[in-house]
Amino acid sequence: KLYINDRPLTEKEKIHIEEKTEIAKAASNLIVENDSIIIASGTTVQALASAIVPLGRLTVITSSIKVVQELMRFDNVDILQLGGYIRNSSLSVIGNYATKILENISCSKLFLGVDGIDVEHGFTTTSLEEAHLNKSMMAAAQKTIVLADSSKFGQKSFAKICEVYDVDEIITDSDLSDFIVKQFEERGVDITVVDVK
């Protein structure tokens, strides 16, 4: 199936668990001491929140309620929860309030989850408002890192977030073919491929 429709988080949490865990571990290694990062919504970036072991003081800006719940266990993580309307399917916020807050923020990295990745069509998600918020997150971050298991490649969803070349790095799993990896690298995107046990 090429076209992805919205599915509830509870359903998405149960698929590709090993892949998401390994992708999250690799992503967590990119977080440095006293870092300031943005974590978007979705089950793969949620896995990142579970994998984080903060060094020094970590500042996290997020639209995801699940990410907040995950990181609240640390005393040395400052969390800025973006405000707005709650999307029940993703347990994350959307809307102008969230976008407004991001206008005054600059972070080192954005960790972004997506629903579809297509070499020609770029990165997509199921919600226009989510895509709009993701663009604002990208503008507030020096580097955009997409966390997505290999099943997301060759897929398209309703709302476009950005072009392939707008992203700095993709972290995915080893089920992705070398041919596809090469296509992205030719467009200037670093791809980190993690082995899944």
Helices and strands as residue ranges (DSSP letters): E 3-4, H 9-12, H 17-28, E 36-39, H 43-51, E 58-62, H 65-71, E 77-81, E 85-87, E 92-94, H 96-102, E 107-112, E 116-118, E 122-125, H 128-140, E 141-147, G 150-152, E 156-157, E 159-162, G 164-166, E 169-173, H 178-186, E 190-194
